[in-house]
Amino acid sequence: MKNRILILSVIILTLSLQSCSSIDKESSETSAAQIYTSVAASLTAQSASKPTSTITPENTATIIPTKETLSIPTLAQVAITSVSDSLVCDNAAYIGDVTIPDGTIVSPGETFTKTWRVQNTGSCNWNTSYMLVFNSGETMGGKTTAVPYVVSSGNQMDISVSLTAPTDLGTYVGYWKLQNSSGTIFGQTLYVQITVATSTATSTLTPTATEEATLTPTQTVAAATATTVPTSTSEIVVEPTATVE
């Protein structure tokens, strides 16, 4: 009997607790809903009473494209070495004029000999198969001339060509170069420059030593001649006469 009463009491207590929990839950849910409604109304009223602010977009800087500067790479300067400046087999350098310097005045048709002094600046020796040949300008009757002797590297030589001046007046230039045995032209250009003009001959009196005549008086005594002078006493007087030359 007591067990039944105890079980019944437990059931009633459990139902009571569930009923209270349900009432509290509904009350809490009601209170929360009221709070949410009140807050929403307040926010609505505030938003209605305050003017809405208009967001003005700020001015943004417009980027103007600029011309792109192109950096042009600088080309490295390459030293160009002339073949004539390097130590090659055949090379020649002009040293000077031995005869007929530039601008020499010659008569029309006059024959003359032009001589240059050159140096062998190559690594090969020159022999008599090397030639001095006409290159350009006025030939003036010049012919190809052979190198007169063997010229070792570093040595100098004099080489000449026989020329004839033109008959017309004026300035004339002829260019010549050296040529090796293979027919290859090399070295510095040699040239002859003359001016053909008529020369006016002027006579110059050169005093010469003359012998002065020195007169040395000589006394010549003529032989005495007898002169007969008649006198009153008939004396014969002989008077000698002297002749000075």
Backbone torsions as a table, in degrees:
resi	resn	phi	psi	omega
1	MET	NA	-44.2	179.8
2	LYS	-65.0	-34.5	180.0
3	ASN	-66.6	-40.7	178.2
4	ARG	-62.6	-43.8	179.5
5	ILE	-62.0	-39.8	-179.1
6	LEU	-66.3	-44.1	179.5
7	ILE	-63.6	-41.6	179.8
8	LEU	-63.6	-37.9	179.6
9	SER	-65.4	-39.7	179.6
10	VAL	-64.8	-41.4	-179.7
11	ILE	-63.8	-44.1	-179.7
12	ILE	-63.2	-40.0	-179.4
13	LEU	-66.0	-39.1	179.7
14	THR	-64.8	-43.0	179.5
15	LEU	-64.8	-35.6	179.9
16	SER	-65.9	-43.2	179.7
17	LEU	-63.4	-41.1	178.5
18	GLN	-63.8	-36.2	179.9
19	SER	-66.9	-42.2	178.6
20	CYS	-65.5	-41.2	179.7
21	SER	-62.7	-37.3	-179.5
22	SER	-68.1	-38.8	179.9
23	ILE	-66.8	-42.9	-179.9
24	ASP	-63.5	-38.6	-179.3
25	LYS	-64.3	-43.8	179.7
26	GLU	-65.9	-37.4	179.7
27	SER	-66.1	-41.2	180.0
28	SER	-65.0	-42.1	-179.9
29	GLU	-64.1	-37.8	179.5
30	THR	-65.4	-43.0	-179.5
31	SER	-63.8	-42.9	-179.8
32	ALA	-63.9	-40.3	179.2
33	ALA	-64.4	-39.6	178.5
34	GLN	-64.5	-41.0	179.9
35	ILE	-63.6	-43.6	179.4
36	TYR	-61.7	-41.4	180.0
37	THR	-64.0	-40.3	-179.4
38	SER	-66.1	-44.3	179.8
39	VAL	-63.8	-41.2	179.6
40	ALA	-64.0	-39.5	178.7
41	ALA	-64.9	-41.3	179.5
42	SER	-62.6	-45.3	179.7
43	LEU	-63.2	-37.4	178.8
44	THR	-65.5	-41.3	179.6
45	ALA	-65.1	-42.1	-179.6
46	GLN	-65.3	-40.2	-179.8
47	SER	-68.3	-29.3	178.6
48	ALA	-75.7	-34.5	-177.1
49	SER	-78.5	-31.9	-178.3
50	LYS	-90.4	134.1	175.9
51	PRO	-67.9	145.5	179.0
52	THR	-79.7	134.8	179.6
53	SER	-86.0	134.1	178.7
54	THR	-91.7	123.8	-179.7
55	ILE	-80.1	113.8	177.9
56	THR	-90.0	124.2	-179.4
57	PRO	-66.6	135.3	178.4
58	GLU	-72.8	149.1	177.3
59	ASN	-69.5	127.1	178.2
60	THR	-104.2	140.6	-179.0
61	ALA	-67.7	129.8	178.0
62	THR	-86.6	122.6	-178.9
63	ILE	-82.6	115.0	178.6
64	ILE	-90.1	122.4	-179.1
65	PRO	-66.2	134.5	177.7
66	THR	-104.1	157.2	179.3
67	LYS	-68.9	130.9	-179.4
68	GLU	-76.5	127.6	179.1
69	THR	-83.6	119.7	-179.7
70	LEU	-90.3	126.3	176.8
71	SER	-86.8	115.7	-178.9
72	ILE	-88.5	120.5	-179.5
73	PRO	-66.0	136.5	178.7
74	THR	-80.4	136.3	-179.4
75	LEU	-79.9	132.9	178.2
76	ALA	-70.1	131.6	-179.6
77	GLN	-73.8	127.8	179.8
78	VAL	-105.3	122.5	179.6
79	ALA	-70.1	120.1	179.9
80	ILE	-94.3	117.9	-179.3
81	THR	-97.0	121.7	179.0
82	SER	-68.3	145.7	179.3
83	VAL	-61.8	-34.3	-178.0
84	SER	-70.7	-21.3	-178.5
85	ASP	-87.1	-20.2	-179.4
86	SER	-87.2	164.4	-178.2
87	LEU	-78.7	94.2	178.9
88	VAL	-104.6	177.6	-177.9
89	CYS	-63.8	-54.0	-177.8
90	ASP	-113.3	121.4	177.4
91	ASN	-157.1	150.6	-178.0
92	ALA	-143.9	146.5	178.8
93	ALA	-124.9	135.5	177.2
94	TYR	-72.6	130.9	178.6
95	ILE	-103.5	-46.6	-179.9
96	GLY	176.3	173.5	176.5
97	ASP	-92.1	127.2	175.4
98	VAL	-87.3	-40.3	176.8
99	THR	-132.5	163.4	175.8
100	ILE	51.1	71.9	174.9
101	PRO	-65.1	164.2	-177.4
102	ASP	-56.9	134.7	177.2
103	GLY	86.1	8.5	178.9
104	THR	-61.2	133.9	-179.9
105	ILE	-88.9	125.7	177.6
106	VAL	-127.7	158.4	179.9
107	SER	-82.0	155.4	178.0
108	PRO	-57.7	130.5	179.0
109	GLY	75.9	6.0	-178.3
110	GLU	-74.0	139.1	176.9
111	THR	-94.2	136.1	-179.6
112	PHE	-148.4	166.0	179.8
113	THR	-118.2	124.3	177.6
114	LYS	-100.1	129.6	-179.4
115	THR	-125.8	130.3	175.9
116	TRP	-112.4	155.4	171.2
117	ARG	-113.2	123.2	-177.5
118	VAL	-127.8	160.0	179.7
119	GLN	-121.0	139.1	175.8
120	ASN	-80.3	103.9	-179.2
121	THR	-102.4	9.4	177.0
122	GLY	-94.7	-177.3	-179.5
123	SER	-94.2	-9.3	-178.8
124	CYS	-103.6	149.2	176.5
125	ASN	-80.2	149.4	174.7
126	TRP	-95.4	141.2	173.9
127	ASN	-124.6	-173.0	-174.5
128	THR	-72.8	-4.1	174.1
129	SER	-84.2	-8.1	174.2
130	TYR	-80.5	146.2	-172.9
131	MET	-129.9	154.9	166.7
132	LEU	-101.5	116.7	-174.1
133	VAL	-120.8	153.2	177.3
134	PHE	-70.1	140.2	-177.2
135	ASN	-113.1	-51.4	-179.5
136	SER	-167.1	174.4	179.5
137	GLY	88.9	-140.6	-178.9
138	GLU	-99.1	124.3	-179.9
139	THR	-72.2	-35.4	-177.7
140	MET	52.5	35.0	176.1
141	GLY	75.2	12.5	-177.7
142	GLY	-73.9	144.9	-179.9
143	LYS	-113.9	157.7	175.8
144	THR	-59.8	133.5	-176.1
145	THR	-122.5	133.4	179.7
146	ALA	-80.2	149.4	173.4
147	VAL	-61.3	128.9	-169.8
148	PRO	-71.3	-23.0	-177.0
149	TYR	-159.7	172.3	-179.5
150	VAL	-71.7	129.4	179.9
151	VAL	-118.8	112.7	-179.2
152	SER	-74.8	162.3	178.7
153	SER	-58.9	128.8	-179.6
154	GLY	93.7	-15.2	-179.1
155	ASN	-88.9	168.7	-178.8
156	GLN	-115.9	161.7	175.4
157	MET	-149.4	158.2	171.5
158	ASP	-106.4	130.4	179.1
159	ILE	-131.3	139.3	-172.0
160	SER	-126.1	159.4	173.8
161	VAL	-142.4	138.2	179.9
162	SER	-88.0	129.6	-175.1
163	LEU	-130.5	160.9	176.1
164	THR	-128.5	128.4	-177.9
165	ALA	-68.5	143.9	175.1
166	PRO	-62.1	160.9	-179.8
167	THR	-84.0	-19.9	178.4
168	ASP	-85.8	143.9	179.8
169	LEU	-70.8	149.6	178.9
170	GLY	144.2	-175.9	179.7
171	THR	-105.3	133.8	-176.2
172	TYR	-129.7	142.5	179.9
173	VAL	-132.7	134.1	175.6
174	GLY	-125.6	138.6	-176.4
175	TYR	-112.3	135.8	-177.5
176	TRP	-132.3	153.8	178.8
177	LYS	-143.5	162.2	176.4
178	LEU	-87.0	151.1	-178.4
179	GLN	-136.7	135.4	-179.2
180	ASN	-84.9	-177.3	-175.7
181	SER	-67.9	-17.0	178.0
182	SER	-90.4	-0.2	-179.9
183	GLY	87.9	9.7	180.0
184	THR	-88.9	127.9	178.4
185	ILE	-82.0	141.5	-177.5
186	PHE	-150.5	169.2	172.8
187	GLY	79.9	178.3	179.2
188	GLN	-68.6	151.6	179.1
189	THR	-79.1	134.2	175.1
190	LEU	-102.7	142.4	179.6
191	TYR	-142.1	157.0	175.9
192	VAL	-123.1	134.2	-178.8
193	GLN	-130.4	122.2	-179.7
194	ILE	-130.1	162.0	173.4
195	THR	-120.7	119.1	179.2
196	VAL	-87.9	121.1	-178.8
197	ALA	-150.3	155.9	176.9
198	THR	-85.8	128.4	-179.8
199	SER	-91.8	137.1	177.8
200	THR	-94.8	117.3	-177.8
201	ALA	-77.4	131.7	176.7
202	THR	-119.3	131.4	-179.2
203	SER	-86.9	133.9	179.2
204	THR	-117.4	122.8	179.8
205	LEU	-82.4	121.9	178.3
206	THR	-107.9	116.3	-178.7
207	PRO	-65.2	138.2	178.3
208	THR	-113.6	152.5	-179.3
209	ALA	-71.1	130.3	177.9
210	THR	-116.5	145.3	179.3
211	GLU	-82.6	127.8	176.9
212	GLU	-84.1	134.2	179.5
213	ALA	-78.2	127.1	178.0
214	THR	-105.7	118.5	-178.8
215	LEU	-89.2	118.3	176.4
216	THR	-108.9	111.2	-177.9
217	PRO	-64.7	134.2	176.4
218	THR	-115.3	139.5	-178.4
219	GLN	-100.1	122.5	179.1
220	THR	-112.7	121.9	179.9
221	VAL	-98.9	115.6	179.4
222	ALA	-77.2	151.5	179.1
223	ALA	-66.0	140.7	-178.6
224	ALA	-67.2	136.0	178.3
225	THR	-118.2	142.2	-178.6
226	ALA	-83.7	125.6	178.5
227	THR	-115.2	123.8	-178.6
228	THR	-88.2	114.9	179.2
229	VAL	-109.4	113.9	-179.6
230	PRO	-68.8	129.7	176.7
231	THR	-125.0	172.9	-178.3
232	SER	-71.6	-26.0	-179.0
233	THR	-94.8	3.1	179.6
234	SER	58.0	40.0	175.8
235	GLU	-92.7	141.8	178.1
236	ILE	-95.1	117.3	-179.7
237	VAL	-111.4	127.3	179.0
238	VAL	-102.6	116.2	-179.6
239	GLU	-109.8	115.2	177.6
240	PRO	-73.8	145.3	177.4
241	THR	-120.5	139.1	179.0
242	ALA	-112.4	133.1	179.0
243	THR	-113.7	118.9	178.9
244	VAL	-101.2	124.5	178.2
245	GLU	-101.2	NA	NA
